[in-house]
C-alpha cells in the first residue's frame, strides 16, 4: 500500500469515528428518533427546553424502550435529563434505569451499562438496596433470562470493583438460588479484586462458593487462588489445596504450576518444590519455556548450579530454543564461584548445540581466566570471539591488559595498550603505570617512555609528565628521563 493510500485509509477511519452532533455537550436540537416521540409527524420538533418541560415518566420510558432510538442515543438523552434534573418535574425511577441498562447490555455497551449501574447502586448509597433491585427486575416480565443474567453479572462486577464484597455475595447467592446463570469470568475477576486487597480468607470462601454452585471452574480461577497463597508464602497449603482441587475434578494447567514453582524458588523451599514437580509428573503436565526459565533462575540464585545446568540442557534438547541469557546466567555464576572449568565445559556444550555465544558469554570466561592468571586460555576465547565477529570492548581490553601485567608479560601488555590507543580506546592510567614500572624493571625504557607519553597526551594535553603523574607511574618517570638523556 502506498503512503497516499495509507493516509486515505487513516482519514476514512477518523471520519467514521467522529461522534454525532448531539454527543457534544448540550443539545442544540433533539435527534430525530427522539424528537418523533414528542411529535410523530415531525412537523415542528420541540426545542430541548420544551422537551424537558413536557417530559413525563411514561414519555421517558417510551423513549428509552423505542426500537427506533438507539441505546447509545437513549443513554446520551438520559444523561442529559439527569444533568437538567431541575427542569424536569419528576425523578427517573429504578425501572427506567434498569430498562436502559438492559438495552445497553443487549448491544454490548458494557462500559455505559456499568457506569449507569454504578451511579445507581454505588454513588447513591443505600438508595437502592439489592433486595429492591432484584424485586424490580422480577417485576419486569419482558426481560428474557439471558438479559437478566447479563444484568446481574454486571451488577456483581460493579459491586466487586467498588469493593462492596458483602453485596457481591448477596448478588451471587440470589443468582444461584433463582437459577440465574453466573458467568465464571465475572467470578474470576472478583477473585482478582479480593486477592489485590489481600483478602485471602474471602478468596477461599468465594472460590468454594463457586464450586458449590456447580459452575465449571476454569484453570484461571484456580490460578488466582494459588497466586494469592504463594504471595503469602503458604507453599505447603497451596500444594495441598491444588491436590484437593484435583480430587474435585478441577485440574491445574501449566500456568498454575509455574506460579507454584516460582513461589517455592523465591523462598528456596526445595522440599515443596520437589513435591510440586512430582505432582506435575503425576498429572502429565509438561514444562513449557516459562517453567524452565523459572527453574533456571531459581536454581542459579540459590547456588544449585548443577541443577540449573541440567535444566538449560534439557530446555534446549526439548526444542525450546537457545535462550542465550539462560546459558550466560549459569556460565557467569560458575565463573563467579571460581568454577571456570565447569563454565568452559558448559560453553563447549553450548557450541555443540549451535547456540551462538554473545559478548557477555566471552566476557565472563575471559574475566575469570584472567583472574586466575590463565592468560593463554583467555586468549583462546579472545580468538574465538573475534572469529564470531564480536569486537573487544573497553572493559575486556582492560581486563586482558591487567591480566598480562599481573603475570609479568609487560611487553605484551604494552603492545595491547598501544593498540588500544591507536584504535580509539581510552587506556587505564593505573594499568599503564604498572606496565611502565615492570618495563623499567626489565630495562625496557623505550617502551616505558611510550606509555608515559601516551598518558601525558591523553590526560595533560601534550604537556610533560608532572610529579603527580610520576607518582602514578611508581616513580619510573625520573628513571626514564635519566636513561634517555642525550
C-alpha positions as CSV (number, residue, x, y, z in Angstrom):
1,X,0.0,0.0,0.0
2,X,1.4,3.4,-1.0
3,X,1.8,6.2,1.6
4,X,-1.0,8.2,-0.1
5,X,-3.4,5.2,0.1
6,X,-2.5,4.7,3.7
7,X,-3.3,8.3,4.5
8,X,-6.6,8.0,2.8
9,X,-7.4,5.0,5.0
10,X,-6.5,6.9,8.1
11,X,-8.7,9.8,7.0
12,X,-11.6,7.4,6.5
13,X,-11.1,5.9,9.9
14,X,-11.1,9.4,11.5
15,X,-14.3,10.4,9.8
16,X,-16.1,7.2,10.8
17,X,-15.1,7.6,14.5
18,X,-16.4,11.2,14.7
19,X,-19.2,11.4,17.3
20,X,-22.7,12.7,16.3
21,X,-23.5,16.3,17.0
22,X,-25.8,15.5,20.0
23,X,-22.9,13.8,21.8
24,X,-21.0,17.1,22.0
25,X,-22.3,18.9,25.1
26,X,-25.9,20.4,25.4
27,X,-28.4,19.6,22.8
28,X,-28.9,22.3,20.1
29,X,-31.7,20.1,18.7
30,X,-33.1,16.7,19.6
31,X,-32.0,13.7,17.5
32,X,-34.8,12.9,15.0
33,X,-35.6,9.5,16.6
34,X,-36.3,11.2,20.0
35,X,-38.0,14.2,18.5
36,X,-40.6,12.0,16.8
37,X,-41.6,10.7,20.2
38,X,-42.8,14.2,21.0
39,X,-44.2,14.9,17.5
40,X,-45.0,11.7,15.5
41,X,-45.3,13.7,12.3
42,X,-42.1,15.6,12.9
43,X,-43.7,18.8,11.7
44,X,-42.4,21.0,14.4
45,X,-39.9,19.2,16.7
46,X,-39.7,20.8,20.1
47,X,-36.7,22.6,21.4
48,X,-34.6,20.8,24.0
49,X,-36.0,23.2,26.7
50,X,-39.6,22.5,25.7
51,X,-38.9,18.7,25.6
52,X,-37.7,18.8,29.2
53,X,-40.8,20.7,30.4
54,X,-43.1,18.3,28.6
55,X,-41.3,15.1,29.7
56,X,-43.2,12.7,31.9
57,X,-42.2,9.3,33.4
58,X,-44.2,7.4,30.8
59,X,-42.8,9.5,28.0
60,X,-39.2,8.9,29.2
61,X,-39.8,5.2,29.4
62,X,-41.4,5.3,25.9
63,X,-38.3,7.0,24.5
64,X,-35.8,4.6,26.2
65,X,-37.7,1.5,25.0
66,X,-38.4,2.7,21.5
67,X,-36.6,0.4,19.0
68,X,-36.1,3.5,16.7
69,X,-34.0,5.1,19.4
70,X,-30.6,3.5,19.5
71,X,-29.4,2.5,23.0
72,X,-26.4,4.9,22.7
73,X,-28.8,7.8,21.9
74,X,-31.1,6.8,24.8
75,X,-28.0,6.8,27.1
76,X,-27.0,10.3,26.0
77,X,-30.5,11.6,26.3
78,X,-31.0,10.0,29.8
79,X,-27.7,11.6,31.0
80,X,-28.9,14.9,29.6
81,X,-32.1,14.6,31.5
82,X,-30.3,13.8,34.8
83,X,-28.0,16.8,34.3
84,X,-31.0,19.0,33.9
85,X,-33.0,17.5,36.7
86,X,-34.1,20.9,38.0
87,X,-36.0,21.4,34.7
88,X,-37.9,18.1,34.9
89,X,-41.0,17.6,37.1
90,X,-40.0,14.1,38.3
91,X,-37.1,11.9,39.3
92,X,-36.5,8.9,37.0
93,X,-37.3,5.7,38.9
94,X,-35.5,2.4,39.2
95,X,-37.3,0.7,36.4
96,X,-36.2,3.3,33.9
97,X,-32.6,2.9,35.0
98,X,-32.7,-0.9,34.7
99,X,-34.5,-0.8,31.4
100,X,-31.8,1.3,29.9
101,X,-29.1,-0.8,31.4
102,X,-30.6,-3.9,29.8
103,X,-30.8,-2.2,26.4
104,X,-27.1,-1.2,26.6
105,X,-26.1,-4.7,27.6
106,X,-28.0,-6.2,24.6
107,X,-25.8,-4.2,22.2
108,X,-22.7,-4.9,24.3
109,X,-22.3,-1.3,25.5
110,X,-20.7,-2.7,28.7
111,X,-18.9,0.5,29.9
112,X,-22.0,2.6,29.6
113,X,-24.1,0.0,31.4
114,X,-21.6,-0.3,34.2
115,X,-21.4,3.5,34.6
116,X,-25.2,3.7,34.8
117,X,-25.4,0.9,37.4
118,X,-22.6,2.4,39.4
119,X,-24.4,5.7,39.5
120,X,-27.4,3.8,40.8
121,X,-26.1,1.3,43.3
122,X,-22.8,2.9,44.4
123,X,-23.0,6.7,44.0
124,X,-26.5,6.8,45.5
125,X,-25.6,4.9,48.7
126,X,-28.4,3.0,50.3
127,X,-31.0,4.5,48.0
128,X,-31.5,1.2,46.1
129,X,-30.5,-1.8,48.3
130,X,-30.1,-5.1,46.4
131,X,-33.5,-6.6,47.5
132,X,-35.2,-3.7,45.9
133,X,-33.1,-4.1,42.7
134,X,-33.8,-7.8,42.4
135,X,-37.6,-7.4,43.0
136,X,-37.8,-4.6,40.4
137,X,-36.1,-6.9,37.9
138,X,-38.5,-9.7,38.8
139,X,-41.4,-7.4,38.1
140,X,-40.0,-6.6,34.6
141,X,-41.7,-9.5,33.0
142,X,-40.5,-8.5,29.5
143,X,-36.8,-9.3,30.3
144,X,-35.5,-12.6,28.9
145,X,-33.4,-14.9,31.0
146,X,-30.3,-14.1,29.1
147,X,-30.8,-10.3,29.7
148,X,-31.5,-10.9,33.4
149,X,-28.2,-12.9,33.6
150,X,-26.2,-10.2,31.9
151,X,-27.7,-7.6,34.2
152,X,-26.9,-9.4,37.5
153,X,-23.4,-10.4,36.3
154,X,-22.6,-6.7,35.5
155,X,-24.2,-5.8,38.9
156,X,-21.9,-8.3,40.6
157,X,-18.9,-6.9,38.8
158,X,-19.8,-3.3,39.7
159,X,-20.1,-4.2,43.4
160,X,-16.8,-6.1,43.2
161,X,-14.8,-3.2,41.5
162,X,-16.1,-0.9,44.2
163,X,-15.1,-3.3,47.0
164,X,-18.7,-3.9,48.2
165,X,-17.9,-7.5,49.0
166,X,-21.0,-8.3,51.1
167,X,-23.2,-7.1,48.3
168,X,-21.2,-9.4,45.9
169,X,-22.2,-12.4,48.0
170,X,-25.8,-11.1,48.1
171,X,-25.9,-11.0,44.3
172,X,-24.2,-14.3,43.9
173,X,-26.5,-16.2,46.3
174,X,-29.5,-14.6,44.7
175,X,-28.4,-15.8,41.2
176,X,-27.6,-19.2,42.5
177,X,-30.9,-19.5,44.3
178,X,-33.0,-18.3,41.4
179,X,-31.4,-20.2,38.6
180,X,-29.8,-17.2,37.0
181,X,-26.7,-18.1,35.0
182,X,-23.5,-17.0,36.7
183,X,-20.6,-16.0,34.4
184,X,-17.4,-17.8,35.6
185,X,-15.2,-15.0,34.2
186,X,-17.0,-12.4,36.3
187,X,-16.3,-14.6,39.4
188,X,-12.6,-14.8,38.3
189,X,-12.4,-11.0,38.2
190,X,-13.9,-10.8,41.7
191,X,-11.2,-13.3,42.9
192,X,-8.6,-11.0,41.4
193,X,-10.1,-8.0,43.3
194,X,-10.1,-9.9,46.6
195,X,-6.5,-11.0,46.1
196,X,-5.4,-7.5,45.3
197,X,-7.0,-6.4,48.6
198,X,-5.2,-9.2,50.4
199,X,-8.4,-10.8,51.4
200,X,-7.3,-14.4,51.1
201,X,-9.9,-15.7,53.5
202,X,-12.6,-14.2,51.3
203,X,-10.9,-15.5,48.2
204,X,-11.0,-19.1,49.5
205,X,-14.6,-18.7,50.8
206,X,-15.8,-17.3,47.4
207,X,-13.9,-20.0,45.5
208,X,-15.7,-22.7,47.5
209,X,-19.0,-20.9,46.8
210,X,-18.2,-21.1,43.1
211,X,-17.6,-24.9,43.4
212,X,-20.8,-25.5,45.3
213,X,-22.8,-23.6,42.7
214,X,-21.9,-26.3,40.2
215,X,-20.3,-23.9,37.6
216,X,-17.4,-25.2,35.6
217,X,-14.2,-23.8,37.2
218,X,-11.5,-22.7,34.8
219,X,-7.8,-23.1,35.5
220,X,-7.6,-19.2,35.6
221,X,-9.8,-19.0,38.7
222,X,-7.7,-21.7,40.3
223,X,-4.5,-19.8,39.3
224,X,-5.8,-16.7,41.1
225,X,-6.2,-18.6,44.4
226,X,-2.9,-20.3,44.0
227,X,-1.2,-17.0,43.3
228,X,-2.6,-15.5,46.5
229,X,-1.4,-18.4,48.6
230,X,2.0,-18.2,47.0
231,X,2.3,-14.5,47.6
232,X,1.6,-15.2,51.3
233,X,4.4,-17.8,51.4
234,X,1.9,-20.6,52.2
235,X,3.5,-23.1,49.8
236,X,2.5,-26.3,51.6
237,X,-1.1,-25.1,52.0
238,X,-1.0,-24.1,48.3
239,X,0.1,-27.6,47.2
240,X,-2.4,-29.3,49.4
241,X,-5.2,-27.0,48.1
242,X,-4.3,-27.9,44.5
243,X,-4.3,-31.6,45.3
244,X,-7.8,-31.2,46.9
245,X,-9.0,-29.4,43.8
246,X,-7.7,-32.2,41.6
247,X,-9.8,-34.6,43.7
248,X,-12.8,-32.3,42.9
249,X,-12.1,-32.6,39.2
250,X,-10.5,-29.1,38.8
251,X,-7.2,-29.7,37.1
252,X,-4.4,-27.1,37.2
253,X,-2.7,-26.1,34.0
254,X,1.0,-25.2,33.4
255,X,0.3,-21.6,34.4
256,X,-0.9,-22.7,37.8
257,X,2.2,-24.9,38.3
258,X,4.5,-22.2,37.2
259,X,3.1,-19.9,39.8
260,X,3.7,-22.6,42.5
261,X,7.2,-23.3,41.3
262,X,8.1,-19.6,41.2
263,X,6.8,-19.2,44.8
264,X,8.9,-22.1,46.0
265,X,12.1,-20.9,44.4
266,X,11.7,-17.4,45.6
267,X,11.8,-18.7,49.1
268,X,14.2,-21.6,48.4
269,X,11.6,-24.0,49.6
270,X,13.1,-27.1,47.8
271,X,11.1,-29.6,49.8
272,X,7.8,-28.3,48.4
273,X,9.4,-27.7,45.0
274,X,10.2,-31.4,44.6
275,X,6.6,-32.4,45.7
276,X,5.1,-30.0,43.2
277,X,7.4,-31.3,40.4
278,X,6.2,-34.8,41.3
279,X,2.6,-33.6,41.2
280,X,3.2,-32.2,37.7
281,X,4.6,-35.5,36.6
282,X,1.7,-37.3,38.1
283,X,-0.7,-35.0,36.2
284,X,1.3,-35.5,33.0
285,X,1.8,-31.7,32.7
286,X,4.9,-30.9,30.6
287,X,7.2,-28.0,31.3
288,X,6.9,-25.0,29.0
289,X,9.5,-22.4,28.2
290,X,8.4,-20.3,31.2
291,X,8.8,-23.3,33.5
292,X,12.4,-23.7,32.5
293,X,13.2,-20.0,33.0
294,X,11.7,-20.1,36.5
295,X,13.6,-23.2,37.4
296,X,16.9,-22.0,36.0
297,X,16.7,-18.6,37.6
298,X,15.7,-20.1,40.9
299,X,18.5,-22.7,40.9
300,X,21.1,-20.1,39.9
301,X,20.1,-17.7,42.6
302,X,20.2,-20.4,45.3
303,X,23.6,-21.7,44.1
304,X,22.3,-25.0,42.7
305,X,24.3,-24.7,39.5
306,X,24.4,-28.3,38.5
307,X,20.6,-28.4,38.6
308,X,20.5,-25.1,36.6
309,X,22.9,-26.5,34.0
310,X,20.7,-29.7,33.7
311,X,17.6,-27.5,33.1
312,X,19.4,-25.4,30.5
313,X,20.5,-28.5,28.6
314,X,17.0,-30.2,28.9
315,X,15.3,-27.0,27.8
316,X,17.4,-26.8,24.6
317,X,17.1,-30.6,23.9
318,X,13.3,-30.4,24.2
319,X,13.2,-27.8,21.4
320,X,12.5,-24.6,23.4
321,X,15.3,-22.8,21.6
322,X,18.6,-21.5,22.9
323,X,17.9,-18.6,25.2
324,X,21.4,-17.3,25.5
325,X,20.5,-15.3,28.6
326,X,20.0,-18.5,30.5
327,X,23.2,-20.1,29.3
328,X,25.1,-16.9,30.2
329,X,23.4,-16.9,33.6
330,X,24.8,-20.3,34.5
331,X,28.2,-19.7,32.9
332,X,28.6,-16.3,34.7
333,X,27.7,-17.8,38.1
334,X,30.1,-20.7,37.6
335,X,32.9,-18.1,36.9
336,X,32.0,-16.0,39.9
337,X,32.3,-19.1,42.1
338,X,35.7,-19.9,40.7
339,X,34.4,-22.9,38.8
340,X,35.9,-21.8,35.5
341,X,36.4,-25.4,34.3
342,X,32.7,-26.1,34.7
343,X,31.9,-22.9,32.8
344,X,34.3,-23.8,30.0
345,X,32.6,-27.3,29.7
346,X,29.2,-25.7,29.5
347,X,30.5,-23.3,26.9
348,X,31.6,-26.3,24.8
349,X,28.2,-27.9,25.2
350,X,26.6,-24.7,24.1
351,X,28.8,-24.6,21.0
352,X,28.0,-28.2,20.1
353,X,24.3,-27.3,20.2
354,X,24.8,-24.4,17.8
355,X,23.9,-21.8,20.4
356,X,25.8,-18.6,19.5
357,X,27.6,-17.0,22.4
358,X,27.4,-13.3,23.0
359,X,30.0,-10.7,24.2
360,X,28.7,-11.4,27.7
361,X,29.5,-15.1,27.4
362,X,33.0,-14.4,26.4
363,X,33.4,-11.6,28.9
364,X,32.5,-13.9,31.8
365,X,35.0,-16.5,30.8
366,X,37.9,-14.1,29.9
367,X,37.5,-12.2,33.1
368,X,37.5,-15.4,35.2
369,X,40.6,-16.8,33.3
370,X,42.5,-13.6,33.7
371,X,41.6,-13.5,37.3
372,X,43.2,-17.0,37.7
373,X,46.2,-15.7,35.5
374,X,45.4,-18.2,32.8
375,X,46.1,-15.7,30.0
376,X,46.8,-18.3,27.3
377,X,43.4,-19.9,27.9
378,X,41.8,-16.4,27.9
379,X,43.5,-15.6,24.6
380,X,41.9,-18.7,23.1
381,X,38.5,-17.3,23.9
382,X,39.5,-13.9,22.5
383,X,40.4,-15.6,19.2
384,X,37.0,-17.4,19.2
385,X,35.3,-14.1,20.0
386,X,36.9,-12.3,17.1
387,X,36.1,-15.2,14.8
388,X,32.5,-14.9,15.8
389,X,32.5,-11.3,14.7
390,X,32.3,-9.8,18.2
391,X,34.5,-6.8,18.8
392,X,36.6,-6.4,22.0
393,X,35.3,-3.6,24.2
394,X,37.0,-1.3,26.7
395,X,36.3,-3.4,29.7
396,X,37.6,-6.6,28.2
397,X,40.8,-5.0,26.8
398,X,41.5,-3.5,30.3
399,X,40.9,-7.0,31.8
400,X,43.4,-8.6,29.4
401,X,46.0,-5.9,29.9
402,X,45.7,-6.2,33.7
403,X,46.0,-10.0,33.4
404,X,49.1,-9.8,31.2
405,X,50.6,-7.3,33.6
406,X,49.9,-9.5,36.7
407,X,51.8,-12.5,35.2
408,X,54.7,-10.3,34.2
409,X,54.0,-10.2,30.4
410,X,54.8,-6.5,30.3
411,X,55.9,-6.3,26.7
412,X,52.6,-8.0,25.5
413,X,50.6,-5.7,27.8
414,X,52.4,-2.6,26.4
415,X,51.7,-3.7,22.8
416,X,48.0,-4.2,23.7
417,X,47.8,-0.7,25.3
418,X,49.4,0.9,22.3
419,X,47.0,-0.9,20.0
420,X,44.0,0.2,22.2
421,X,45.1,3.9,21.9
422,X,45.5,3.6,18.1
423,X,42.0,2.1,17.9
424,X,40.5,5.0,19.9
425,X,40.0,3.2,23.2
426,X,40.7,5.1,26.5
427,X,43.6,3.5,28.3
428,X,43.5,2.8,32.1
429,X,46.2,5.0,33.7
430,X,46.9,2.8,36.7
431,X,47.4,-0.2,34.4
432,X,49.7,1.9,32.2
433,X,51.6,2.8,35.3
434,X,52.1,-0.8,36.4
435,X,53.1,-1.9,32.9
436,X,55.6,1.0,32.7
437,X,57.0,0.1,36.1
438,X,57.5,-3.5,35.0
439,X,59.1,-2.4,31.8
440,X,61.5,-0.3,33.8
441,X,62.5,-3.3,35.9
442,X,63.2,-5.1,32.6
443,X,65.2,-2.1,31.4
444,X,62.7,-1.7,28.6
445,X,62.9,2.1,28.9
446,X,61.9,2.9,25.3
447,X,58.6,1.1,25.7
448,X,58.0,2.6,29.1
449,X,58.6,6.1,27.6
450,X,55.9,5.3,25.0
451,X,53.4,4.7,27.8
452,X,54.5,7.8,29.7
453,X,54.0,9.9,26.6
454,X,50.6,8.2,25.8
455,X,49.2,9.1,29.2
456,X,50.7,12.6,29.1
457,X,48.9,13.2,25.7
458,X,45.6,11.9,26.9
459,X,45.4,13.4,30.4
460,X,47.6,16.5,30.1
461,X,47.2,17.6,26.5
462,X,50.7,17.1,25.3
463,X,52.4,18.6,28.5
464,X,55.3,16.8,30.0
465,X,54.9,14.3,32.9
466,X,54.5,16.2,36.2
467,X,55.1,15.0,39.8
468,X,51.6,13.5,40.2
469,X,51.9,11.6,37.0
470,X,55.4,10.3,38.1
471,X,53.8,9.0,41.4
472,X,51.1,7.3,39.3
473,X,53.8,5.5,37.4
474,X,55.6,4.3,40.5
475,X,58.4,6.8,40.2
476,X,59.7,5.4,37.0
477,X,59.3,8.6,35.1
478,X,62.5,10.0,36.5
479,X,64.3,6.8,35.7
480,X,63.2,7.0,32.1
481,X,64.4,10.7,31.8
482,X,67.8,9.8,33.2
483,X,68.3,6.8,30.9
484,X,67.1,8.7,27.8
485,X,69.2,11.9,28.4
486,X,71.5,12.6,25.4
